[in-house]
Amino acid sequence: MADKLGVTVDYFLYQVSTQAEVKAISVQLTDKDSEYVAFIGRLISTCNDYYEPDKELDKE
């Protein structure tokens, strides 16, 4: 279910703290330009890939 929704299992287990973290990140990105926000999205994706050993990293 988490994969289909694009969230981690932690989202369901620790929903309150996860929502607070997402809100804090959202506030920090509010006034940033779209390229910066896209960069942060790629950075987070790379970190997620790094911590999922079964998932192959995108070498592009």
WOGIFEN-V287708 format. One record per pair of residues at least 4 apart in sequence whose ideal C-beta (glycine too) atoms are under 8 Angstrom apart, sorted by the first residue. I is the first residue (numbers start at 1). J is the second residue. Records with the same first field share a line. If there is no record, write none. Layout:
I=J, J
This chain:
1=5, 12
2=7, 8, 9, 11, 12
5=11
7=11, 12
8=48
9=13
10=14, 18
11=15, 18
14=18
15=19
16=20
17=21
18=22
19=23
20=24
21=25
22=26
23=27
24=28
25=29
26=30
28=32
29=36, 37, 40
32=36, 37, 40
33=37
34=38
35=39
36=40
37=41
38=42
39=43
40=44
41=45
42=46
43=47
44=48
45=49
46=50, 57
47=51
48=52
49=55, 57, 58
50=57
